[in-house]
Amino acid sequence: VYHSKSKGFVVLHPTSVFSTNPEFLIQEGSETNKQRPELLAYEKLLETNRPYIVNALRVPALQTLLLCSQSIDTDSTCSRFVVDEWLEMRLTDSKSGQEIVSVIQILRSTWISLLEKKLEAKGNSPTTTDDSSSEGLRTKGTSRNLTYEIQNMEELLGSRLAEFLDTNYEYSLKQIPSGTRPHLYKGPVTMETEEIKTTDSPSNTTTQSLPIKSLQKKLTPHPYKGGWCLTDYLTYDCLVGASEAEAASSVNQHLRHVWVCPHCQETLAVNMAEQLAHQGV
């Protein structure tokens, strides 16, 4: 049984190769499994007497989510990512997270540029007009230049994508509980100036903390998540701490569990809010 964002408890279609050969879903090497979670990408969701996923494919979770998702949200250190507001990934170190943020911006922008070039080349393709005319020669010359540029971009993007997909990051993946989702974000930024510009000025303490290298553009706060919009899909520093989100959840506020304080070693039956209050957070 699997879960998608829009539909829970979906199953593999009986004609799927994974349905007839479930051993193909088992990863080799238990240590690798902990460091490289996987997802099932599928072509379509088919609903008959029950929901089925059709034409499924095993894909690495982190790389696929960050390359294909519609929204990516991070905390202040880029060690925690929330993807499309329903999956959370936590990296073991912030350095890897900052590297990932840089890489995915380059890959996704290059990918979009390549698609735009291909559309431009299709629009500039020679027609049935007289090729001996000056207009026909210019069109053919432009088409050849675009074709050469597209080939170079395809080679570059292909090598970078392969390198990114083969990189083994250490991280955990989980689905965000529905009760926690409304409390993931810090909320609108309360500042008189709604735009900031990244500079090297020592007085600009807000932008100095941004872990994005060579960022030379204006940043605008997200209207309801808080944090700063780096791109149309990437919002930086909009996530509250994971423990704060759980404490704010209407469900987790009333769930008590046995907890041993790491400072005073006292054993307590507390909910998340009481635990944070005890720690002085």
C-alpha positions in Angstrom: 0.0 0.0 0.0 1.3 3.4 -1.0 0.3 7.1 -0.4 0.3 10.0 -2.8 -0.4 13.6 -1.8 -3.9 13.6 -3.3 -4.8 10.0 -2.6 -3.9 7.6 0.2 -3.8 3.9 0.3 -3.2 3.3 -3.4 -1.9 0.0 -4.7 0.2 -1.2 -7.7 -1.8 -2.2 -10.7 -2.0 -6.0 -11.2 -0.2 -5.7 -14.6 2.7 -3.8 -13.0 6.1 -5.6 -13.0 6.4 -4.7 -9.3 3.1 -6.4 -8.6 4.2 -9.6 -10.2 7.8 -9.4 -9.0 7.7 -7.6 -5.6 11.3 -8.6 -4.9 12.2 -5.8 -7.4 11.1 -3.3 -4.8 13.6 -4.5 -2.2 16.8 -2.4 -2.1 20.1 -4.2 -1.7 22.2 -3.4 1.4 20.5 -2.3 4.6 23.0 0.5 5.2 22.3 2.1 1.8 18.6 2.0 2.5 19.0 4.3 5.5 20.9 6.8 3.5 19.0 6.7 0.2 15.2 6.5 0.6 13.3 5.8 -2.6 9.9 6.7 -4.0 7.7 5.2 -6.7 7.0 7.6 -9.6 4.0 6.7 -11.7 2.5 7.7 -15.0 -1.2 7.9 -13.9 -3.6 7.1 -11.1 -6.3 4.7 -12.2 -9.5 4.3 -10.1 -11.8 1.4 -10.6 -13.0 -0.6 -7.6 -9.9 0.8 -5.8 -7.1 3.3 -6.7 -4.2 1.8 -8.7 -0.9 3.4 -9.8 0.1 2.6 -13.3 3.6 2.4 -14.9 5.5 2.8 -11.7 9.3 3.4 -11.5 11.7 3.4 -8.6 13.4 6.8 -8.1 15.8 8.3 -5.5 13.6 10.4 -3.2 15.7 13.5 -2.5 16.9 14.2 -6.0 13.5 13.5 -7.6 11.5 15.6 -5.2 13.8 18.6 -5.4 14.0 18.5 -9.2 10.3 18.0 -9.9 8.3 19.4 -7.0 6.2 22.6 -7.3 7.3 24.1 -3.9 10.4 23.6 -1.7 10.7 25.2 1.7 13.7 25.2 3.9 14.8 26.2 7.4 17.5 28.7 8.2 20.3 26.2 7.9 19.0 24.3 4.8 19.2 21.0 6.7 15.5 20.5 6.6 13.3 20.6 3.5 9.5 20.4 3.1 8.4 19.5 -0.4 4.9 20.4 -1.7 3.8 20.8 1.9 3.5 17.0 2.6 7.0 15.4 2.7 9.9 16.3 4.9 13.5 15.6 4.4 16.2 16.1 7.1 19.9 16.0 6.2 22.6 15.1 8.7 24.5 18.3 8.1 23.7 21.8 6.9 26.7 22.0 4.5 25.1 19.3 2.3 21.8 21.2 2.4 23.4 24.4 1.2 25.2 22.6 -1.6 21.9 21.0 -2.7 20.1 24.4 -2.7 22.8 25.7 -5.1 22.8 22.7 -7.3 19.0 22.4 -7.8 18.7 26.1 -8.7 21.4 25.6 -11.4 19.9 22.4 -12.7 16.3 23.6 -12.8 17.1 26.9 -14.4 19.3 25.2 -17.0 16.5 22.7 -17.7 14.0 25.5 -18.3 16.4 27.4 -20.5 16.9 24.3 -22.6 13.2 23.9 -23.1 12.9 27.5 -24.1 15.7 27.1 -26.6 14.0 24.1 -28.1 10.8 26.0 -28.5 12.6 28.9 -30.0 14.4 26.5 -32.5 11.1 25.0 -33.5 9.6 28.4 -34.1 12.7 29.4 -36.2 12.8 26.2 -38.3 13.1 26.9 -42.0 9.8 27.1 -44.0 9.2 26.4 -47.6 10.3 29.9 -48.6 13.2 30.4 -51.1 16.4 29.4 -49.3 18.4 31.7 -51.7 16.8 34.8 -50.2 18.6 36.7 -47.5 15.7 36.0 -45.1 16.0 32.3 -45.7 19.8 32.4 -45.2 19.4 34.2 -41.9 16.8 31.7 -40.7 19.0 28.8 -41.5 22.0 30.4 -39.8 20.0 31.1 -36.7 18.6 27.6 -36.7 22.1 26.1 -36.9 23.4 28.3 -34.0 20.4 27.3 -31.9 21.0 23.6 -32.6 24.6 23.9 -31.6 23.7 25.7 -28.4 21.0 23.2 -27.6 23.4 20.3 -28.1 25.9 21.9 -25.7 23.2 22.5 -23.1 21.9 19.0 -23.3 25.4 17.5 -22.8 26.1 19.8 -19.8 22.7 19.2 -18.2 22.9 15.5 -18.8 26.3 15.2 -17.1 25.2 17.4 -14.2 22.0 15.5 -13.7 23.8 12.2 -13.7 26.3 13.5 -11.1 23.5 14.8 -8.9 21.5 11.6 -9.1 24.5 9.5 -8.2 25.5 11.6 -5.2 24.6 9.8 -1.9 23.3 12.2 0.7 22.5 11.1 4.2 19.0 12.1 5.1 15.7 10.9 6.4 12.3 11.1 4.7 8.8 11.2 6.3 5.3 12.2 5.5 4.1 15.2 7.5 1.1 14.5 9.7 -2.0 16.4 8.7 -2.3 18.0 12.1 1.2 19.5 11.8 0.9 21.0 8.3 -0.9 24.2 9.3 1.9 25.0 11.7 4.9 24.5 9.5 5.6 28.1 8.6 6.7 31.2 10.5 4.1 33.4 8.8 4.5 36.8 7.1 7.6 38.8 7.7 6.8 41.9 9.7 9.2 44.4 8.3 8.7 48.0 7.0 10.8 47.1 4.0 9.4 44.2 2.1 12.5 43.8 -0.1 16.1 43.3 0.8 19.1 43.2 -1.4 22.0 40.8 -0.8 25.3 42.8 -0.3 28.6 42.3 1.4 27.9 45.1 3.8 28.6 44.1 7.4 25.5 46.0 8.5 23.2 43.7 6.5 22.9 41.0 9.1 19.7 39.5 7.6 21.2 38.7 4.3 24.6 37.7 5.7 22.9 34.7 7.2 21.7 33.5 3.8 23.6 30.4 2.9 23.3 31.1 -0.9 26.5 32.0 -2.5 26.8 34.8 -5.2 23.2 35.8 -4.8 22.9 39.2 -6.5 19.2 39.9 -6.7 16.4 41.3 -4.6 14.6 39.0 -2.2 11.0 39.4 -1.4 9.3 37.8 1.7 6.7 35.1 1.0 3.2 36.5 1.6 2.0 33.8 3.9 4.8 31.4 4.6 7.4 33.9 5.8 11.0 33.5 4.8 12.4 34.7 1.5 11.5 33.7 -2.1 14.7 32.7 -3.8 12.8 31.4 -6.9 9.1 30.9 -7.8 9.4 27.4 -6.2 12.0 27.8 -3.5 11.4 29.6 -0.2 14.3 30.0 2.3 14.0 30.2 6.1 10.2 29.9 6.2 10.0 26.7 8.4 9.6 26.8 12.1 11.6 24.2 14.1 10.3 20.7 13.9 9.5 20.5 17.6 7.7 23.8 17.5 5.5 22.7 14.7 4.6 19.5 16.6 3.9 21.6 19.7 1.6 23.8 17.8 -0.3 20.9 16.3 -3.8 20.7 17.8 -3.4 16.9 18.0 0.1 16.7 19.6 -0.7 19.4 22.2 -2.7 16.9 24.2 -0.7 13.7 23.6 1.4 12.8 26.6 4.5 10.5 26.5 7.1 9.4 28.9 10.2 11.6 28.5 13.6 11.8 30.2 15.0 15.3 30.4 18.6 15.2 29.1 19.6 18.0 31.5 18.0 17.1 34.9 17.5 13.4 34.1 14.0 13.6 35.5 11.4 11.2 34.0 8.2 13.0 33.2 4.8 12.3 31.5 4.5 15.4 29.2 3.1 16.6 26.0 5.2 18.5 23.5 4.4 21.9 24.8 5.2 20.9 28.4 8.4 19.3 27.2 9.5 22.6 25.5 8.6 24.6 28.5 10.6 22.3 30.8 13.6 22.7 28.6 13.2 26.5 28.6 12.8 26.7 24.8 
